[in-house]
């Protein structure tokens, strides 16, 4: 069961569905999925590969049940009064934060770990690693270099990276360590890299700096970051906006779970207004109880 962390909790006013904005950046139709696949979107491409597919059609067959659930939830919460932003962009996020007391973001997170496509200048990276420059700048060479860079990110760890066995606290600490070490590596080899920790919105990846840069330091609303391993981004928002409340997920969070949980939170608020985070905790407790009783 994914664990939610509340950063900088403050006394909140009761929330109603009409106080809430839901921003959905992940695709929820075949047209959106296909367009993202053609554009090389990370979420769609990664999902297709992880499901064993090699085409957009393969990925969609596996993804369609999740998209159908998302469409159902989006329609239901909109009827309750939630303002819905489909194919949400950075501009939508900043606008929602200025307008609504509670903003929830459904999007894909990319950590600071290096990927082959992050390497712009293999020769500069080889020089940083004190290696001979590669004779051929192939994908295999970039893969080798990214593996070497990730080994630097992991220095000081007792075990190799893993998504679950470390526990939630370990995952959060990893996100911060990777970010700090990557920033140091990029400073030592300027211009050699692209990418890094970011959220994939409808127009592509947006960095933490781009996201926080458009948020007023006086922001005092509730930001529900429904992205995988979102503690790093949440902490950066909290530091800039000390009056805000930020809900984050320390671990990988399945899309179907988060949409279903959000639906239940809005139903709770529709029946009995209360602080948004209180409704989230109530729903989580009910889901945990059900899981303990049924195992699913």
C-alpha positions in Angstrom: 0.0 0.0 0.0 1.7 3.3 -1.1 2.5 5.6 1.8 1.5 9.2 1.6 3.6 11.8 3.4 2.3 15.2 4.4 5.0 17.9 4.2 4.6 21.1 6.3 1.1 20.3 7.6 -0.8 23.4 8.6 -4.3 23.9 9.9 -6.6 23.6 6.9 -10.1 24.8 6.2 -12.8 22.2 5.1 -12.6 21.4 1.4 -15.4 20.7 -1.0 -15.2 19.2 -4.4 -15.6 22.7 -6.0 -12.4 23.7 -4.2 -10.4 21.0 -6.0 -8.6 21.0 -9.3 -7.5 17.7 -10.9 -4.7 17.9 -13.5 -4.2 14.9 -15.6 -1.1 14.8 -17.8 -1.1 11.0 -18.5 -3.0 9.9 -21.6 -6.5 8.6 -21.1 -7.6 8.0 -24.8 -6.1 6.0 -27.7 -5.5 9.3 -29.6 -3.5 10.7 -26.7 -1.6 7.5 -26.1 -0.8 7.2 -29.8 0.3 10.8 -30.1 2.5 10.5 -27.0 4.1 7.3 -28.4 4.9 9.0 -31.7 6.4 11.9 -29.8 8.6 9.6 -27.8 7.0 10.3 -24.5 8.8 8.6 -21.6 5.7 7.3 -19.8 4.0 5.8 -22.8 7.2 4.3 -24.2 8.3 2.9 -20.9 4.8 1.4 -20.3 4.8 -0.2 -23.7 8.2 -1.8 -23.2 7.4 -3.0 -19.6 4.2 -4.7 -20.8 6.2 -6.6 -23.4 5.0 -4.6 -26.4 6.9 -3.0 -29.3 4.2 -0.8 -30.9 1.7 1.8 -29.8 -1.1 -0.7 -30.4 0.6 -3.3 -28.1 1.0 -0.7 -25.3 -2.6 0.5 -25.7 -4.0 -3.0 -25.3 -2.3 -3.3 -22.0 -3.0 0.3 -20.9 -6.6 0.6 -22.0 -8.2 -0.7 -18.7 -6.2 2.0 -16.8 -7.3 4.6 -19.2 -11.0 3.5 -19.0 -10.8 3.8 -15.2 -9.2 7.2 -15.5 -12.0 8.4 -17.8 -14.6 7.1 -15.4 -13.1 8.8 -12.4 -12.6 12.1 -14.3 -16.2 12.1 -15.4 -17.5 11.3 -11.9 -15.4 13.9 -10.0 -16.3 16.5 -12.6 -20.0 15.9 -11.9 -19.2 16.5 -8.2 -17.7 20.0 -9.0 -14.0 19.3 -9.4 -12.4 21.4 -12.1 -10.7 19.1 -14.6 -7.6 19.9 -16.6 -7.0 17.3 -19.3 -3.6 17.0 -20.9 -2.3 19.3 -18.2 0.7 21.6 -18.9 3.0 23.6 -16.8 0.8 26.6 -17.4 -2.2 24.7 -16.2 -0.5 23.7 -13.0 0.6 27.2 -12.2 -2.8 28.6 -13.0 -4.6 25.9 -10.8 -2.3 26.6 -7.9 -3.3 30.3 -8.0 -7.0 29.6 -8.3 -7.9 26.5 -6.3 -7.3 25.7 -2.6 -6.5 22.1 -3.5 -4.6 20.9 -6.6 -4.0 17.3 -7.5 -1.5 16.3 -10.2 -1.6 13.0 -12.1 1.7 12.8 -14.0 4.8 10.7 -14.5 8.0 11.3 -12.5 11.6 10.8 -13.8 14.3 10.5 -11.2 17.8 12.0 -11.4 19.4 8.8 -12.5 21.2 9.0 -15.8 19.9 7.5 -19.0 21.7 6.9 -22.3 19.7 9.7 -24.0 20.8 12.1 -21.2 24.4 12.1 -22.5 24.9 14.9 -25.1 28.7 14.9 -25.2 30.1 11.4 -24.7 33.7 12.7 -25.0 33.2 15.2 -22.2 31.6 12.5 -20.0 34.6 10.1 -20.7 36.9 12.9 -19.7 35.0 13.4 -16.5 35.2 9.7 -15.8 39.0 9.9 -16.7 38.6 7.5 -19.6 39.7 7.5 -23.2 37.2 9.2 -25.4 34.9 6.7 -27.2 35.8 5.9 -30.8 32.1 5.6 -31.7 29.3 7.5 -30.0 26.8 4.7 -30.2 23.8 4.0 -27.9 25.8 1.1 -26.4 28.5 3.5 -25.5 26.1 5.9 -24.0 24.5 3.0 -22.0 27.9 2.1 -20.6 28.6 5.7 -19.7 25.3 6.1 -18.0 25.8 3.0 -16.0 29.2 4.3 -14.9 27.6 7.6 -13.9 24.8 5.8 -12.0 27.5 3.9 -10.1 28.8 7.2 -8.9 25.2 8.2 -7.8 25.1 4.9 -5.8 28.4 5.3 -4.1 28.0 4.9 -0.3 25.1 2.5 -0.6 25.4 -1.0 0.9 23.2 -2.6 -1.8 22.3 -2.0 -5.4 19.3 0.3 -6.2 15.9 -1.3 -5.7 12.4 0.2 -5.8 10.8 -1.6 -2.9 13.0 -3.5 -0.4 14.6 -0.4 0.9 11.3 0.9 2.4 9.8 4.3 1.9 12.4 6.3 3.9 15.2 4.8 1.9 13.5 5.6 -1.4 13.1 9.3 -0.3 16.7 9.5 0.8 17.8 8.0 -2.5 15.9 10.6 -4.5 17.7 13.5 -2.7 21.1 11.8 -2.9 20.8 11.2 -6.6 19.7 14.8 -7.2 22.6 16.3 -5.2 25.2 14.0 -6.8 23.9 14.6 -10.3 24.0 18.3 -9.9 27.6 18.1 -8.8 28.5 15.9 -11.9 26.7 18.3 -14.2 28.6 21.2 -12.7 31.8 19.4 -13.3 31.0 18.7 -17.0 28.8 21.6 -18.1 26.9 21.1 -21.3 27.5 17.3 -21.4 24.0 16.3 -20.2 20.3 16.9 -20.6 17.4 15.5 -18.7 17.4 14.8 -15.0 14.7 14.8 -12.3 11.5 16.1 -13.8 7.7 15.6 -14.2 6.4 14.7 -17.6 3.5 17.0 -18.4 1.5 17.1 -21.6 4.2 19.2 -23.4 7.1 17.1 -22.1 9.3 17.0 -19.1 9.5 20.0 -16.8 12.2 20.3 -14.2 11.8 21.0 -10.5 13.2 24.5 -11.1 10.6 25.2 -13.8 7.8 23.9 -11.7 8.7 25.8 -8.5 9.8 28.9 -10.5 6.2 29.6 -11.3 4.8 29.2 -7.8 4.5 32.2 -5.5 6.4 31.9 -2.2 3.1 32.9 -0.6 1.2 29.9 -1.9 -0.8 28.5 1.0 -2.9 25.8 -0.7 -2.8 22.1 -0.7 -0.8 20.4 -3.4 -1.4 16.7 -3.9 1.4 15.3 -5.9 0.1 12.1 -7.5 3.4 11.1 -9.1 5.8 8.3 -8.3 8.4 9.0 -5.6 7.3 12.6 -5.4 9.0 13.5 -2.1 11.9 15.4 -3.8 9.5 17.7 -5.7 7.2 18.1 -2.7 10.1 19.1 -0.5 11.3 21.7 -3.0 7.7 23.2 -3.1 7.5 23.2 0.7 10.9 25.0 1.1 9.8 27.8 -1.3 6.2 27.9 0.1 6.3 27.4 3.8 2.6 28.1 4.2 1.6 25.3 1.8 0.6 21.7 2.6 2.1 19.1 0.2 1.1 15.5 0.0 3.7 13.2 -1.5 4.2 9.6 -2.3 7.6 8.0 -1.3 7.2 5.0 -3.5 6.0 3.9 -7.0 2.3 4.4 -7.2 0.0 2.6 -9.6 -2.2 4.7 -11.8 -5.3 2.7 -11.1 -4.9 2.9 -7.3 -4.4 6.7 -7.3 -7.4 7.4 -9.6 -9.6 5.1 -7.5 -8.4 6.6 -4.2 -8.9 10.2 -5.6 -12.5 9.3 -6.5 -13.2 8.1 -3.0 -11.6 11.2 -1.5 -13.9 13.4 -3.6 -16.9 11.3 -2.5 -16.0 11.8 1.1 -15.7 15.6 0.6 -19.0 15.7 -1.2 -20.8 14.0 1.8 -19.0 15.8 4.5 -16.5 18.7 3.8 -13.3 18.5 5.8 -9.6 19.3 5.2 -8.5 17.5 2.1 -5.6 15.7 3.8 -8.1 14.4 6.4 -10.2 12.8 3.7 -7.0 11.3 2.1 -6.1 9.7 5.4 -9.6 8.4 6.0 -9.7 6.8 2.5 -6.2 5.3 3.0 -7.2 3.8 6.3 -10.3 2.2 4.8 -8.2 0.8 1.9 -5.6 -0.6 4.3 -8.3 -2.2 6.4 -9.9 -3.8 3.4 -6.5 -5.0 2.2 -5.8 -6.5 5.6 -9.1 -8.3 5.6 -9.2 -9.5 2.0 -5.5 -9.4 0.8 -6.4 -7.4 -2.2 
